[in-house]
């Protein structure tokens, strides 16, 4: 076999290289473990996008403060767009009360707080102006030798109650609840016979309420 000339070898090398470069590169070999991890990451990203598209995230507004966390759902108002009036009241009763027959609405001697003028302390009821979710609490001082029975009313329906039984000591009883109120709904406390609320110069016989969040 005759020896190939130097020029012939160079020409053959150039032709071979051009042939390799002209072939399409359709895929890159990826190790199986790496490919599995990439596929898992893609699935997680798709699930996250799907969850975000199907849910509504809104911030919870706490009156007088900054947004506190978030709740998923259509019910509560997004506080970033609208901040409702700060609705809150606190009323104290210093005089005692004796209920011997029937039912008596509990009234109060002083309003410590009533930011939106929605609590009538002389009549004992709160009237809702801003629809939303409200928190209510109440406490009383009672001598347990005489029962004390108190009910929290929402438009005439009992939503929370407390009871102090018979005994010989003074006792402070308290209760709380959360109510969903519409505009013009009323909330009040009433005492059922036989009941005696013990007078106190300290803020013990109290009724509190405030707006947690509004409704769309």
C-alpha positions in Angstrom: 0.0 0.0 0.0 1.4 3.4 -1.0 2.0 5.9 1.8 -0.5 8.7 2.0 0.9 12.1 1.5 0.9 14.7 4.3 -1.6 16.9 2.4 -3.9 13.9 1.9 -4.0 13.2 5.6 -4.9 16.8 6.4 -7.7 16.7 3.8 -9.1 13.5 5.3 -9.1 15.0 8.8 -10.9 18.1 7.7 -13.6 16.2 5.9 -14.2 13.9 8.9 -14.5 16.9 11.2 -17.0 18.6 9.0 -19.1 15.5 8.8 -19.3 15.3 12.6 -20.2 18.9 12.9 -23.0 18.6 10.4 -24.8 15.9 12.4 -27.8 17.3 14.5 -27.4 17.1 18.3 -30.9 16.0 19.4 -30.3 15.0 23.0 -27.9 15.2 25.9 -27.4 12.1 28.0 -28.6 12.8 31.6 -28.0 10.4 34.4 -31.2 8.6 35.5 -31.0 9.9 39.1 -30.6 13.5 37.9 -33.4 13.2 35.4 -35.7 11.9 38.2 -34.9 14.9 40.4 -35.6 17.3 37.6 -38.9 15.7 36.8 -39.9 15.9 40.5 -39.0 19.6 40.7 -41.1 20.3 37.6 -44.1 18.5 39.2 -43.7 20.5 42.4 -43.7 23.8 40.5 -46.8 22.8 38.5 -48.6 21.9 41.8 -47.6 25.2 43.4 -48.9 27.2 40.4 -52.2 25.2 40.4 -52.7 25.7 44.2 -52.1 29.4 43.9 -54.5 29.7 41.0 -57.3 27.9 42.8 -57.1 29.7 46.2 -57.6 33.2 47.4 -55.2 34.4 50.0 -56.3 37.4 52.1 -54.9 39.1 55.1 -56.7 39.2 58.4 -57.2 42.8 59.8 -56.9 43.2 63.5 -58.4 46.6 64.5 -55.7 49.0 65.6 -52.8 46.9 64.3 -51.1 45.5 61.2 -52.3 42.5 59.2 -51.8 39.3 61.2 -51.3 36.3 59.0 -53.7 35.1 56.3 -56.8 33.0 55.8 -57.8 31.2 52.6 -61.4 31.6 51.6 -64.0 34.0 50.2 -65.7 35.2 53.3 -63.4 37.8 55.0 -62.6 41.2 53.6 -59.0 41.8 52.3 -57.7 44.4 54.7 -55.1 45.6 52.2 -57.8 47.1 50.1 -60.1 48.4 52.9 -59.7 48.9 56.6 -63.1 49.1 58.4 -63.8 51.4 61.3 -62.3 50.2 64.5 -65.4 48.9 66.3 -64.9 48.1 70.0 -66.7 48.7 73.3 -66.2 48.0 77.0 -68.9 48.7 79.6 -68.8 48.4 83.4 -71.5 47.9 85.9 -70.7 49.0 89.5 -74.2 48.6 91.0 -75.6 45.3 92.1 -78.7 43.7 90.5 -81.3 41.4 91.9 -83.6 39.5 89.6 -86.4 37.8 91.5 -88.8 37.0 88.7 -88.7 36.6 85.0 -85.8 38.0 82.8 -84.0 41.4 83.1 -81.7 43.0 80.5 -78.4 44.0 82.1 -77.5 47.7 81.8 -74.3 49.4 82.6 -73.1 52.4 84.6 -70.2 53.5 82.5 -68.8 53.0 79.0 -65.0 52.8 79.2 -64.7 52.4 75.4 -67.2 52.9 72.6 -65.3 53.9 69.5 -68.2 53.9 67.0 -71.1 54.8 69.4 -72.7 51.4 68.8 -73.2 50.4 72.4 -76.2 51.8 74.4 -75.0 51.3 78.0 -78.3 52.6 79.5 -80.2 49.9 77.6 -77.4 47.3 77.6 -77.2 46.4 73.9 -74.7 46.6 71.1 -76.1 47.3 67.6 -73.9 46.3 64.7 -73.0 48.9 62.0 -70.2 47.0 60.3 -71.1 43.5 59.3 -68.4 41.0 60.3 -67.0 38.5 62.8 -67.2 39.8 66.4 -65.7 38.7 69.7 -67.7 39.2 72.9 -66.8 38.5 76.5 -68.5 39.2 79.8 -67.8 38.6 83.5 -69.7 39.1 86.8 -69.1 38.9 90.5 -71.6 36.8 92.4 -72.1 35.4 95.8 -72.6 31.7 95.2 -75.2 31.4 98.0 -77.6 32.7 95.3 -77.5 31.3 91.8 -76.5 33.7 89.0 -77.7 32.8 85.4 -76.7 35.0 82.5 -77.3 34.6 78.8 -75.8 36.4 75.8 -78.5 37.2 73.3 -78.1 37.7 69.5 -81.4 39.0 68.1 -83.2 37.1 70.9 -81.4 33.8 70.6 -79.0 32.6 73.4 -75.5 32.2 72.0 -73.5 31.9 75.3 -74.4 31.5 79.0 -72.8 31.3 82.4 -74.1 29.9 85.7 -72.9 30.3 89.3 -74.2 27.6 91.6 -75.0 27.6 95.3 -72.2 28.0 97.8 -70.9 30.5 100.4 -68.1 32.3 98.6 -67.8 35.2 96.2 -66.9 34.1 92.8 -66.1 35.8 89.5 -67.6 34.0 86.5 -66.8 34.8 82.8 -67.7 33.6 79.4 -66.9 34.5 75.8 -68.0 33.7 72.2 -67.6 34.7 68.6 -70.6 35.8 66.5 -71.1 36.6 62.8 -73.2 39.7 62.7 -75.2 41.5 60.0 -75.9 45.3 59.9 -78.4 46.3 62.6 -78.1 42.9 64.5 -78.3 43.4 68.3 -76.3 41.7 71.1 -77.1 42.0 74.8 -76.9 40.2 78.2 -79.9 39.2 80.3 -80.2 37.7 83.8 -82.7 35.0 84.7 -84.5 34.7 88.0 -83.3 34.0 90.6 -80.1 35.9 90.1 -78.1 38.4 92.0 -75.1 40.4 90.6 -72.9 41.6 93.5 -71.9 45.3 93.4 -68.3 46.1 93.0 -66.2 49.3 92.7 -63.6 47.3 90.7 -64.1 46.5 87.0 -65.4 43.0 87.5 -69.0 43.2 86.1 -68.0 44.0 82.5 -69.2 43.5 79.0 -66.7 43.7 76.1 -66.9 43.3 72.3 -64.9 44.1 69.2 -64.8 43.6 65.5 -62.3 40.9 64.4 -62.8 41.2 60.6 -65.4 42.4 58.1 -67.4 40.5 55.5 -67.3 41.2 51.8 
